[in-house]
């Protein structure tokens, strides 16, 4: 066991693509709060890789939404468009 304090977390720029991806999923209702972190990662991955569409990446992540899948994808697309990001 270590007695050292954990490393400090340094917040990234709010205009970075990663921050925008995580901000775009902040209001999406999910069954488990950890699902939202995974959803943010999947959105970021879809935006950076551009090999698959946003809906395919979100569907493959197996997120447990408390709203409909199409509604969640629509909300995320709207948030990305409002932040000026072209969708995957």
Legacy VTK file of the C-alpha trace (Angstrom):
# vtk DataFile Version 3.0
C-alpha trace
ASCII
DATASET POLYDATA
POINTS 88 float
0.000 0.000 0.000
1.209 3.456 -0.783
1.046 6.524 1.394
1.443 9.033 -1.422
-1.408 11.335 -2.318
-3.086 10.675 -5.664
-2.029 12.728 -8.658
-3.927 15.957 -9.196
-6.372 16.076 -12.063
-5.754 18.908 -14.484
-8.830 19.922 -16.435
-8.363 20.207 -20.173
-9.398 23.100 -22.338
-13.153 23.510 -22.621
-12.836 23.932 -26.375
-11.006 20.646 -26.968
-12.850 17.928 -28.858
-12.660 15.606 -25.874
-14.250 18.166 -23.537
-16.973 18.920 -26.067
-17.758 15.200 -26.432
-18.150 14.759 -22.667
-20.172 17.979 -22.335
-22.538 16.836 -25.087
-23.595 13.773 -23.056
-23.846 15.490 -19.663
-27.638 15.790 -19.810
-28.414 12.335 -21.190
-30.299 10.215 -18.636
-28.600 6.849 -18.124
-29.152 4.006 -15.678
-25.655 4.166 -14.157
-23.469 7.298 -13.861
-20.484 5.331 -15.192
-22.431 4.756 -18.400
-22.257 8.503 -19.039
-18.452 8.411 -18.897
-18.417 5.495 -21.335
-20.878 7.347 -23.566
-18.635 10.425 -23.607
-15.705 8.264 -24.626
-17.719 6.630 -27.413
-18.779 10.029 -28.774
-15.169 11.245 -28.681
-14.003 8.041 -30.374
-16.611 8.406 -33.135
-15.601 12.031 -33.718
-11.885 11.288 -33.937
-11.926 8.023 -35.916
-14.674 8.843 -38.438
-14.836 5.188 -39.486
-18.301 4.604 -38.121
-21.277 6.826 -37.576
-22.207 8.328 -34.248
-25.257 6.097 -33.858
-23.189 2.962 -34.598
-20.567 3.902 -31.989
-23.204 4.647 -29.360
-25.106 1.443 -30.154
-21.957 -0.660 -29.861
-21.206 0.778 -26.422
-24.305 -0.904 -24.921
-25.240 2.120 -22.791
-28.358 1.636 -20.667
-30.434 4.728 -21.454
-33.534 5.645 -19.485
-34.893 7.288 -22.656
-35.171 5.903 -26.167
-32.012 5.258 -28.166
-33.065 7.495 -31.067
-33.970 10.299 -28.662
-30.559 10.048 -26.964
-28.674 10.109 -30.278
-30.766 13.073 -31.416
-29.974 15.001 -28.248
-26.261 14.288 -28.582
-26.267 15.373 -32.231
-28.065 18.578 -31.241
-25.518 19.331 -28.507
-22.612 18.713 -30.870
-24.162 20.941 -33.526
-24.759 23.685 -30.942
-21.071 23.517 -30.015
-20.012 23.758 -33.666
-18.734 20.210 -34.106
-19.445 18.359 -37.338
-20.788 14.953 -36.445
-19.112 11.708 -37.339
LINES 1 89
88 0 1 2 3 4 5 6 7 8 9 10 11 12 13 14 15 16 17 18 19 20 21 22 23 24 25 26 27 28 29 30 31 32 33 34 35 36 37 38 39 40 41 42 43 44 45 46 47 48 49 50 51 52 53 54 55 56 57 58 59 60 61 62 63 64 65 66 67 68 69 70 71 72 73 74 75 76 77 78 79 80 81 82 83 84 85 86 87
